[in-house]
């Protein structure tokens, strides 16, 4: 029985030991957004017209939400997760529902409309510095909130056998190992490198210290 239990624990550790893969997927999913970020940088550098900026910030926000929710609901994986070899399932290890995909992104779902409202308010009042997010004090507060959420996610993931993060408990999901999509991995690694290089080659005169 002890041998069977040890074997089962080893199998679970192999199946649910996704921590580093999930970290890698997080960075690679950030690279997926890189072309959107380049377009965002170009638009903010080229215009201050509310008629352009208002629909753009709405579209940009919707894409940030739609990508992880849509891919997880349909495939159980974002592109980053595909490349790193992890998949999201419900607790019965069946495909997740759309509701579960939304609940896994509960923090962005809650905070994105707040940030969007801030941007819209600042655009209408002509306060365009830092993509209309306000001065660096406001951006620091946003960063601290994000850091606090990430810490909660990491703490919960490290304190249970199935490595379920906080959003997994909220959504009733679990993340398991699957085979990596190696060609996609190399493509996203190149895109990740470009995500650091291309913005440095572009003009940037919007990210300034706001008043």
Order of alpha helices (4+ residues) and beta strands (2+ residues): alpha-alpha-alpha-alpha-alpha-beta-alpha-alpha-alpha-alpha-alpha-beta-alpha
